[in-house]
Amino acid sequence: MRKPILKQYGRQRIDAAHVAKLYKHVEKEYLFNADVFCEDPASVRVIKQIVSRLDVVDRTIIILYSELGSTRELGKVLNVSFTTAKRTVNRIKKDIISKYNAIKAAEDVLH
């Protein structure tokens, strides 16, 4: 079982209030909007829907990574090593990509 990155990691502890503040600041941009008048392209809506269904830790990490733009910066914010941040982000991205491909394959079968 993997160790949650937002909990204690080794001897380091992160400032959870700081991470929560950063996350709340950008969370709305990444939320799925089911409104038919939403201006997002279909592929973006699908990705937002996938991200919204991730568990809260993975969703927080991928959104912060998207905002910060690098795993080095994410590692600094979460007070974990660059390697841990990179490995975690890559795992989440693979999960998102596989879910996206499964949804697209299902849509292709229906059409």
TILUM-226249 format. One record per residue (C-alpha): residue in one letter; x, y, z. Coordinates in nm, 2 decimals. Layout:
REM TILUM-226249
<site><residu>A</residu><c1>X</c1><c2>Y</c2><c3>Z</c3></site>
...
***
This chain:
REM TILUM-226249
<site><residu>M</residu><c1>0.00</c1><c2>0.00</c2><c3>0.00</c3></site>
<site><residu>R</residu><c1>0.14</c1><c2>0.34</c2><c3>-0.10</c3></site>
<site><residu>K</residu><c1>0.20</c1><c2>0.61</c2><c3>0.16</c3></site>
<site><residu>P</residu><c1>-0.02</c1><c2>0.92</c2><c3>0.11</c3></site>
<site><residu>I</residu><c1>0.20</c1><c2>1.21</c2><c3>0.00</c3></site>
<site><residu>L</residu><c1>0.00</c1><c2>1.46</c2><c3>0.20</c3></site>
<site><residu>K</residu><c1>0.06</c1><c2>1.29</c2><c3>0.52</c3></site>
<site><residu>Q</residu><c1>0.39</c1><c2>1.25</c2><c3>0.70</c3></site>
<site><residu>Y</residu><c1>0.68</c1><c2>1.15</c2><c3>0.47</c3></site>
<site><residu>G</residu><c1>0.98</c1><c2>1.03</c2><c3>0.65</c3></site>
<site><residu>R</residu><c1>1.09</c1><c2>1.29</c2><c3>0.90</c3></site>
<site><residu>Q</residu><c1>0.95</c1><c2>1.58</c2><c3>0.69</c3></site>
<site><residu>R</residu><c1>0.60</c1><c2>1.72</c2><c3>0.75</c3></site>
<site><residu>I</residu><c1>0.42</c1><c2>1.95</c2><c3>0.52</c3></site>
<site><residu>D</residu><c1>0.22</c1><c2>2.26</c2><c3>0.61</c3></site>
<site><residu>A</residu><c1>-0.13</c1><c2>2.13</c2><c3>0.53</c3></site>
<site><residu>A</residu><c1>-0.29</c1><c2>2.47</c2><c3>0.57</c3></site>
<site><residu>H</residu><c1>-0.06</c1><c2>2.61</c2><c3>0.30</c3></site>
<site><residu>V</residu><c1>-0.14</c1><c2>2.33</c2><c3>0.06</c3></site>
<site><residu>A</residu><c1>-0.51</c1><c2>2.37</c2><c3>0.13</c3></site>
<site><residu>K</residu><c1>-0.49</c1><c2>2.74</c2><c3>0.06</c3></site>
<site><residu>L</residu><c1>-0.31</c1><c2>2.69</c2><c3>-0.27</c3></site>
<site><residu>Y</residu><c1>-0.56</c1><c2>2.42</c2><c3>-0.37</c3></site>
<site><residu>K</residu><c1>-0.87</c1><c2>2.62</c2><c3>-0.29</c3></site>
<site><residu>H</residu><c1>-0.73</c1><c2>2.91</c2><c3>-0.49</c3></site>
<site><residu>V</residu><c1>-0.72</c1><c2>2.71</c2><c3>-0.81</c3></site>
<site><residu>E</residu><c1>-0.97</c1><c2>2.43</c2><c3>-0.76</c3></site>
<site><residu>K</residu><c1>-1.26</c1><c2>2.60</c2><c3>-0.94</c3></site>
<site><residu>E</residu><c1>-1.07</c1><c2>2.62</c2><c3>-1.27</c3></site>
<site><residu>Y</residu><c1>-1.04</c1><c2>2.24</c2><c3>-1.28</c3></site>
<site><residu>L</residu><c1>-1.39</c1><c2>2.14</c2><c3>-1.17</c3></site>
<site><residu>F</residu><c1>-1.61</c1><c2>1.95</c2><c3>-1.41</c3></site>
<site><residu>N</residu><c1>-1.90</c1><c2>2.16</c2><c3>-1.54</c3></site>
<site><residu>A</residu><c1>-2.19</c1><c2>1.95</c2><c3>-1.68</c3></site>
<site><residu>D</residu><c1>-2.36</c1><c2>2.26</c2><c3>-1.83</c3></site>
<site><residu>V</residu><c1>-2.43</c1><c2>2.22</c2><c3>-2.20</c3></site>
<site><residu>F</residu><c1>-2.33</c1><c2>2.58</c2><c3>-2.26</c3></site>
<site><residu>C</residu><c1>-1.98</c1><c2>2.52</c2><c3>-2.11</c3></site>
<site><residu>E</residu><c1>-1.72</c1><c2>2.66</c2><c3>-2.34</c3></site>
<site><residu>D</residu><c1>-1.46</c1><c2>2.38</c2><c3>-2.28</c3></site>
<site><residu>P</residu><c1>-1.39</c1><c2>2.15</c2><c3>-2.57</c3></site>
<site><residu>A</residu><c1>-1.53</c1><c2>1.79</c2><c3>-2.52</c3></site>
<site><residu>S</residu><c1>-1.18</c1><c2>1.65</c2><c3>-2.45</c3></site>
<site><residu>V</residu><c1>-1.12</c1><c2>1.90</c2><c3>-2.17</c3></site>
<site><residu>R</residu><c1>-1.46</c1><c2>1.82</c2><c3>-2.02</c3></site>
<site><residu>V</residu><c1>-1.38</c1><c2>1.45</c2><c3>-2.02</c3></site>
<site><residu>I</residu><c1>-1.04</c1><c2>1.52</c2><c3>-1.85</c3></site>
<site><residu>K</residu><c1>-1.21</c1><c2>1.75</c2><c3>-1.59</c3></site>
<site><residu>Q</residu><c1>-1.46</c1><c2>1.48</c2><c3>-1.52</c3></site>
<site><residu>I</residu><c1>-1.19</c1><c2>1.22</c2><c3>-1.47</c3></site>
<site><residu>V</residu><c1>-0.99</c1><c2>1.45</c2><c3>-1.24</c3></site>
<site><residu>S</residu><c1>-1.31</c1><c2>1.53</c2><c3>-1.04</c3></site>
<site><residu>R</residu><c1>-1.35</c1><c2>1.15</c2><c3>-0.97</c3></site>
<site><residu>L</residu><c1>-0.99</c1><c2>1.10</c2><c3>-0.84</c3></site>
<site><residu>D</residu><c1>-0.95</c1><c2>1.07</c2><c3>-0.47</c3></site>
<site><residu>V</residu><c1>-0.89</c1><c2>1.40</c2><c3>-0.29</c3></site>
<site><residu>V</residu><c1>-0.52</c1><c2>1.35</c2><c3>-0.24</c3></site>
<site><residu>D</residu><c1>-0.45</c1><c2>1.26</c2><c3>-0.61</c3></site>
<site><residu>R</residu><c1>-0.68</c1><c2>1.54</c2><c3>-0.73</c3></site>
<site><residu>T</residu><c1>-0.50</c1><c2>1.79</c2><c3>-0.50</c3></site>
<site><residu>I</residu><c1>-0.16</c1><c2>1.68</c2><c3>-0.62</c3></site>
<site><residu>I</residu><c1>-0.24</c1><c2>1.69</c2><c3>-1.00</c3></site>
<site><residu>I</residu><c1>-0.41</c1><c2>2.03</c2><c3>-0.97</c3></site>
<site><residu>L</residu><c1>-0.12</c1><c2>2.18</c2><c3>-0.78</c3></site>
<site><residu>Y</residu><c1>0.12</c1><c2>2.02</c2><c3>-1.03</c3></site>
<site><residu>S</residu><c1>-0.09</c1><c2>2.18</c2><c3>-1.31</c3></site>
<site><residu>E</residu><c1>-0.07</c1><c2>2.52</c2><c3>-1.15</c3></site>
<site><residu>L</residu><c1>0.29</c1><c2>2.51</c2><c3>-1.04</c3></site>
<site><residu>G</residu><c1>0.41</c1><c2>2.36</c2><c3>-1.37</c3></site>
<site><residu>S</residu><c1>0.69</c1><c2>2.14</c2><c3>-1.24</c3></site>
<site><residu>T</residu><c1>0.74</c1><c2>1.85</c2><c3>-1.01</c3></site>
<site><residu>R</residu><c1>1.03</c1><c2>2.04</c2><c3>-0.85</c3></site>
<site><residu>E</residu><c1>0.80</c1><c2>2.31</c2><c3>-0.74</c3></site>
<site><residu>L</residu><c1>0.54</c1><c2>2.06</c2><c3>-0.63</c3></site>
<site><residu>G</residu><c1>0.80</c1><c2>1.88</c2><c3>-0.42</c3></site>
<site><residu>K</residu><c1>0.90</c1><c2>2.21</c2><c3>-0.25</c3></site>
<site><residu>V</residu><c1>0.53</c1><c2>2.29</c2><c3>-0.17</c3></site>
<site><residu>L</residu><c1>0.46</c1><c2>1.95</c2><c3>-0.04</c3></site>
<site><residu>N</residu><c1>0.80</c1><c2>1.93</c2><c3>0.13</c3></site>
<site><residu>V</residu><c1>0.89</c1><c2>1.60</c2><c3>-0.03</c3></site>
<site><residu>S</residu><c1>1.17</c1><c2>1.50</c2><c3>-0.26</c3></site>
<site><residu>F</residu><c1>1.16</c1><c2>1.58</c2><c3>-0.63</c3></site>
<site><residu>T</residu><c1>1.17</c1><c2>1.21</c2><c3>-0.71</c3></site>
<site><residu>T</residu><c1>0.87</c1><c2>1.14</c2><c3>-0.48</c3></site>
<site><residu>A</residu><c1>0.67</c1><c2>1.42</c2><c3>-0.64</c3></site>
<site><residu>K</residu><c1>0.77</c1><c2>1.31</c2><c3>-0.99</c3></site>
<site><residu>R</residu><c1>0.68</c1><c2>0.94</c2><c3>-0.93</c3></site>
<site><residu>T</residu><c1>0.34</c1><c2>1.04</c2><c3>-0.78</c3></site>
<site><residu>V</residu><c1>0.25</c1><c2>1.28</c2><c3>-1.06</c3></site>
<site><residu>N</residu><c1>0.35</c1><c2>1.02</c2><c3>-1.32</c3></site>
<site><residu>R</residu><c1>0.13</c1><c2>0.76</c2><c3>-1.15</c3></site>
<site><residu>I</residu><c1>-0.17</c1><c2>1.00</c2><c3>-1.15</c3></site>
<site><residu>K</residu><c1>-0.11</c1><c2>1.10</c2><c3>-1.51</c3></site>
<site><residu>K</residu><c1>-0.10</c1><c2>0.74</c2><c3>-1.62</c3></site>
<site><residu>D</residu><c1>-0.43</c1><c2>0.68</c2><c3>-1.44</c3></site>
<site><residu>I</residu><c1>-0.59</c1><c2>0.98</c2><c3>-1.61</c3></site>
<site><residu>I</residu><c1>-0.46</c1><c2>0.88</c2><c3>-1.95</c3></site>
<site><residu>S</residu><c1>-0.58</c1><c2>0.52</c2><c3>-1.92</c3></site>
<site><residu>K</residu><c1>-0.93</c1><c2>0.64</c2><c3>-1.81</c3></site>
<site><residu>Y</residu><c1>-0.94</c1><c2>0.89</c2><c3>-2.09</c3></site>
<site><residu>N</residu><c1>-0.85</c1><c2>0.63</c2><c3>-2.35</c3></site>
<site><residu>A</residu><c1>-1.11</c1><c2>0.39</c2><c3>-2.21</c3></site>
<site><residu>I</residu><c1>-1.38</c1><c2>0.66</c2><c3>-2.24</c3></site>
<site><residu>K</residu><c1>-1.27</c1><c2>0.74</c2><c3>-2.59</c3></site>
<site><residu>A</residu><c1>-1.27</c1><c2>0.38</c2><c3>-2.69</c3></site>
<site><residu>A</residu><c1>-1.62</c1><c2>0.33</c2><c3>-2.55</c3></site>
<site><residu>E</residu><c1>-1.74</c1><c2>0.64</c2><c3>-2.75</c3></site>
<site><residu>D</residu><c1>-1.58</c1><c2>0.50</c2><c3>-3.07</c3></site>
<site><residu>V</residu><c1>-1.77</c1><c2>0.17</c2><c3>-3.02</c3></site>
<site><residu>L</residu><c1>-2.10</c1><c2>0.36</c2><c3>-2.98</c3></site>
<site><residu>H</residu><c1>-2.05</c1><c2>0.57</c2><c3>-3.29</c3></site>
***
